[in-house]
């Protein structure tokens, strides 16, 4: 189910109070990192994630996180992305 613009705006406002987590290191998006992301997103929670400073790499990581999450991208500002877990997807 796609988010409406009002839902997206509300979630991004809520995410402003979150600290951006820096989970993706030199090794990239490993299975251990995906496990941490899944745990953080459990039950439909929000996760603010710091991305690599390469735009194409960041875009590819967002796509992979959405596919393997299970989650959906709420929004992206620069090299920070906010994801919402999909409740009941596991």
Secondary structure, 3 states (H helix, E strand, C coil): CCCCHHHHHHHHHHHCCCCCECCCECCECCHHHHHHHHHHHHHHCEEEEECCCCHHHHHHHHHHHHHHCCEEEEEEECCEEEEEECCCCC
